[in-house]
C-alpha cells in the first residue's frame, strides 16, 4: 500500500513512481516528444501513440499489478480508461466488466464492445457509472475495482508519464499544460516533476462545460458542478466524494484554465491540419490553453496530448 498524501514528500513520490514504472514496463510504451519551432517554442507529448490510444493504460496497469491477483476486474469509464483496463485484464487473462454512461462517445463505445470486456451501460453521468462500478465490485467476491482517478496506484501509474518527460527534456519547460478531468493525470505528472522542475508552471485545462476539479479546488472540497455536452468527453463528469486528487491539484497545480467548446475544436484543427495529429477533445484542452498563452516569445511550453481516440463523425464536425 502507498502512504498518502505524497504531495507532502515529493522525493518519496518520485521513488514510488520509479518503482511503478519498472513494474508496468511491459504494458506501457515510452511515447515520443514532438518539438515544434515557433513563438513560444512548444513540445507535444504524444500519448496519442500509447497502447489503447491514451495515457490511461499507465494507471490501469499500475493498479492491476499492485494487487494480489484478483478473480475479476471492474472499472467505470467514458471510454479511454475502460479500453486500458480491458487491455491489461486481457493480457493477464482476467475477466473484466466496464460500466459506462449510456451517453459516452459512440466511437469509444464501439471499441469497447469489440473488445474482450463485458460492457454495462448506466443511465446518468460518468459519476453514476463510477458509483455503479464501485457497488458491483463490493458485491463480487475477489473483484478488483480499478478507479479512473481516485486511487493512489492509478495516480502513480500516470506519474510514469512525468518521469518520461524528465528523461526526454534537456531543460525544464516554463509552462506545462495538462488536461484535467478527475485529476489523476495532472496529479501524477506533478508528483513526478515538481521537485526537479520547481519553477515550471503547471496549468490544468478543463472544459467550461465540465469544471468539476476547478470548482472543487476553489471550494476546498468536492462539489456538484453543472455539466453540459463537450467535445472533451474524456474529462467530463463530477468527482467522486473524497477524491485524493483534489488535494493533489490544490497543492501542485498553479492554476486552471476553462476552455470553451470553440477553442477545443480550434485546437483539434490545429493539431490535425498543422501538425498532422488526430487528437481527441480532452487532449485538445491542453493545446488550447497553450495556444492562448502567446505573450512571451522566449517561453518554452510542454503540452501533454493525452489521447487520440476520436471518431470520424467528430472529426467531420470540427473540420
C-alpha positions in Angstrom: 0.0 0.0 0.0 1.1 3.6 -0.7 1.1 6.0 2.2 -0.7 9.3 1.3 -0.5 12.2 0.8 2.6 12.0 -1.3 2.4 15.7 -2.2 4.0 16.4 1.1 7.1 14.4 0.3 8.0 14.7 -3.4 11.2 12.8 -3.1 9.2 9.8 -1.8 6.7 10.3 -4.6 9.4 10.2 -7.2 10.8 7.0 -5.8 7.3 5.4 -5.7 6.8 6.4 -9.4 10.1 4.9 -10.4 9.1 1.6 -8.8 5.7 1.7 -10.5 7.5 2.4 -13.8 9.6 -0.8 -13.5 6.5 -2.9 -12.6 4.4 -1.8 -15.6 7.1 -1.6 -18.2 5.7 -4.4 -20.3 2.3 -2.7 -20.7 3.5 0.8 -21.5 5.1 2.4 -24.5 7.6 5.3 -23.9 5.9 7.8 -26.1 7.7 10.5 -28.2 8.0 14.2 -27.8 7.4 16.3 -30.9 9.4 19.5 -30.8 7.9 22.5 -32.6 9.6 25.7 -33.5 7.7 29.0 -33.2 6.8 31.5 -30.5 6.5 30.2 -28.0 8.5 27.0 -28.5 6.3 24.1 -27.9 6.9 20.4 -27.3 4.0 17.9 -27.6 4.0 14.7 -25.5 2.3 12.2 -27.8 0.3 9.9 -25.6 -1.9 9.6 -28.6 0.6 6.9 -29.6 0.3 5.0 -26.3 -1.2 1.5 -26.3 -5.1 1.7 -26.5 -4.7 5.3 -27.7 -4.3 7.2 -24.4 -2.3 7.6 -21.2 -4.9 5.6 -19.3 -3.1 2.3 -19.7 -0.4 3.5 -17.3 -2.8 3.9 -14.4 -4.7 0.7 -15.3 -1.5 -1.4 -15.4 -0.3 0.1 -12.1 -3.5 -0.6 -10.2 -4.0 -4.1 -11.5 -0.3 -5.2 -11.0 -0.1 -3.7 -7.5 -2.8 -6.0 -6.1 -2.7 -9.8 -5.4 -4.2 -11.5 -8.5 -7.9 -10.8 -8.5 -10.7 -13.0 -9.9 -12.2 -10.2 -11.9 -11.6 -6.6 -12.8 -14.3 -3.9 -12.6 -14.0 -0.4 -13.9 -16.1 2.7 -14.9 -15.2 4.8 -17.9 -16.3 7.2 -20.6 -14.1 5.2 -22.9 -10.3 5.5 -22.6 -10.0 4.1 -19.0 -12.2 1.2 -20.0 -10.2 0.4 -23.1 -7.0 0.5 -21.0 -8.3 -1.6 -18.1 -9.8 -4.2 -20.6 -6.4 -4.5 -22.4 -4.4 -5.1 -19.3 -7.0 -7.5 -18.0 -7.0 -9.4 -21.3 -3.2 -9.6 -21.2 -3.4 -11.1 -17.7 -6.2 -13.4 -18.7 -8.6 -11.9 -16.2 -12.4 -11.3 -16.8 -13.4 -7.6 -16.9 -16.6 -5.6 -16.6 -16.7 -2.0 -17.6 -19.5 0.4 -16.6 -20.1 3.2 -19.0 -22.6 6.1 -19.1 -25.1 5.5 -21.9 -24.2 8.9 -23.5 -20.5 8.1 -23.9 -18.8 8.8 -27.3 -20.1 6.3 -29.9 -16.6 5.6 -31.3 -15.3 4.7 -27.9 -18.3 2.5 -27.1 -17.8 0.7 -30.4 -14.2 -0.1 -29.5 -15.2 -1.3 -26.0 -17.9 -3.5 -27.5 -15.4 -5.0 -29.9 -13.0 -5.9 -27.0 -12.9 -8.7 -24.5 -14.7 -6.8 -21.7 -18.3 -7.1 -20.6 -19.9 -3.7 -21.2 -22.6 -2.4 -18.9 -24.3 0.8 -19.8 -25.7 3.1 -17.0 -28.2 5.9 -17.0 -26.8 9.2 -15.8 -23.5 11.0 -16.0 -19.9 9.4 -15.7 -20.1 9.7 -11.9 -23.2 7.4 -11.9 -21.2 4.8 -13.8 -18.3 5.1 -11.3 -20.6 4.6 -8.3 -22.3 1.6 -10.0 -18.9 0.0 -10.7 -17.8 0.5 -7.1 -21.1 -1.1 -5.8 -20.6 -4.0 -8.2 -17.1 -4.6 -7.1 -18.1 -4.6 -3.5 -20.7 -7.3 -4.1 -18.4 -9.5 -6.2 -16.0 -11.8 -4.3 -12.4 -11.4 -5.5 -13.2 -8.4 -7.7 -10.7 -5.5 -8.0 -12.1 -2.1 -8.8 -9.8 0.0 -10.9 -10.9 3.6 -10.4 -10.3 6.1 -13.2 -8.6 8.6 -10.9 -9.3 8.3 -7.2 -6.7 5.7 -6.5 -3.1 6.0 -5.3 -1.8 3.3 -7.6 -3.6 4.8 -10.6 -2.1 8.2 -9.9 1.4 6.7 -9.6 0.9 5.0 -12.9 0.1 8.4 -14.5 3.2 9.7 -12.8 5.3 7.5 -15.0 4.5 9.9 -17.9 6.1 12.6 -15.8 9.3 10.5 -15.4 9.5 10.2 -19.2 9.3 14.0 -19.5 12.2 14.3 -17.1 14.2 11.8 -19.2 13.4 13.4 -22.5 13.8 17.2 -21.9 17.2 18.7 -21.5 15.8 21.7 -19.6 12.6 22.4 -17.7 9.7 24.0 -19.6 8.4 27.3 -18.5 4.9 26.0 -18.5 3.4 22.5 -18.6 -0.2 22.2 -19.8 -2.3 19.1 -18.9 -6.0 18.4 -19.4 -8.0 17.7 -16.2 -10.9 15.5 -15.6 -10.7 13.6 -12.4 -7.2 14.9 -11.8 -5.2 11.6 -11.9 -3.1 12.6 -14.8 -2.1 16.1 -13.7 -1.7 15.0 -10.1 0.6 12.1 -11.1 2.7 14.2 -13.5 3.1 16.9 -10.9 4.2 14.4 -8.3 6.9 13.2 -10.7 8.3 16.5 -11.9 7.6 19.2 -9.3 10.8 18.5 -7.2 13.0 18.5 -10.3 11.2 21.4 -12.0 10.3 23.7 -9.1 9.9 26.8 -11.4 7.7 25.2 -14.0 4.1 26.5 -14.0 1.7 23.6 -14.1 -1.6 24.6 -15.7 -4.7 22.4 -15.7 -7.1 22.8 -18.7 -10.8 21.9 -18.2 -13.8 22.4 -20.5 -16.1 25.2 -19.5 -18.8 22.6 -19.8 -17.4 20.4 -17.0 -15.4 22.4 -14.5 -15.6 20.0 -11.6 -11.9 20.0 -10.5 -11.6 23.8 -10.7 -14.8 24.1 -8.6 -13.6 21.5 -6.1 -10.2 23.2 -5.6 -11.8 26.6 -5.2 -14.3 25.2 -2.6 -11.7 23.1 -0.8 -13.8 20.0 -1.3 -15.7 18.1 -3.9 -18.9 20.0 -5.0 -21.6 19.3 -7.6 -20.8 21.2 -10.8 -23.1 22.0 -13.7 -22.4 19.8 -16.7 -23.1 20.3 -20.4 -22.1 18.4 -23.5 -18.5 18.8 -24.5 -16.0 17.6 -27.2 -13.7 16.8 -24.2 -15.9 13.8 -23.2 -12.9 12.1 -21.6 -12.7 14.8 -18.9 -16.5 15.2 -18.4 -18.3 14.5 -15.2 -18.4 15.3 -11.5 -15.9 13.9 -9.0 -16.3 11.1 -6.5 -16.7 12.4 -3.0 -13.4 12.4 -1.0 -11.2 12.1 -4.1 -7.5 12.3 -3.2 -6.8 14.2 -6.4 -8.4 17.4 -5.2 -5.7 17.9 -2.5 -3.0 17.0 -5.1 -4.3 19.6 -7.6 -4.6 22.2 -4.9 -1.0 21.7 -3.7 0.8 21.3 -7.1 -1.2 22.9 -9.9 -0.6 26.7 -10.3 -4.0 27.5 -11.9 -6.8 26.2 -14.1 -7.9 27.4 -17.5 -11.5 26.9 -18.6 -11.7 26.2 -22.3 -14.7 27.0 -24.5 -16.0 24.4 -27.0 -15.0 26.6 -30.0 -11.4 26.7 -28.6 -11.4 22.9 -28.2 -12.5 22.5 -31.8 -9.9 25.0 -33.0 -7.1 23.2 -31.2 -8.2 19.9 -32.7 -8.0 21.5 -36.2 -4.5 23.0 -35.4 -3.3 19.6 -34.4 -4.7 17.9 -37.5 -4.0 20.5 -40.2 -0.8 22.0 -39.0 0.9 19.1 -37.1 -0.8 16.0 -38.8 -2.1 14.7 -35.4 -5.6 13.4 -34.8 -6.3 14.2 -31.1 -9.5 13.9 -29.1 -11.2 16.8 -27.4 -9.7 16.1 -24.0 -6.2 16.3 -25.4 -7.1 19.5 -27.2 -7.8 21.2 -23.9 -4.1 21.3 -23.1 -3.2 22.5 -26.6 -5.9 25.2 -26.5 -4.6 26.5 -23.2 -1.1 26.7 -24.6 -2.4 28.5 -27.8 -4.0 31.1 -25.5 -0.6 32.0 -24.0 1.4 33.8 -26.6 2.7 36.7 -24.6 6.4 35.8 -24.2 8.4 34.8 -27.3 11.0 33.1 -25.1 8.6 30.8 -23.4 9.0 27.0 -23.6 5.7 25.2 -23.5 5.2 21.5 -22.8 1.8 20.2 -23.8 0.6 16.7 -22.9 -1.7 15.3 -25.6 -3.4 12.6 -23.5 -5.3 10.7 -26.2 -6.2 10.2 -29.8 -9.4 8.2 -29.6 -11.5 10.4 -31.8 -14.3 9.2 -34.1 -14.7 10.1 -37.7 -18.0 11.9 -37.1 -16.3 14.2 -34.5 -13.5 15.0 -36.9 -16.0 15.8 -39.7 -17.8 18.1 -37.2 -14.8 20.1 -36.1 -13.5 20.4 -39.7 
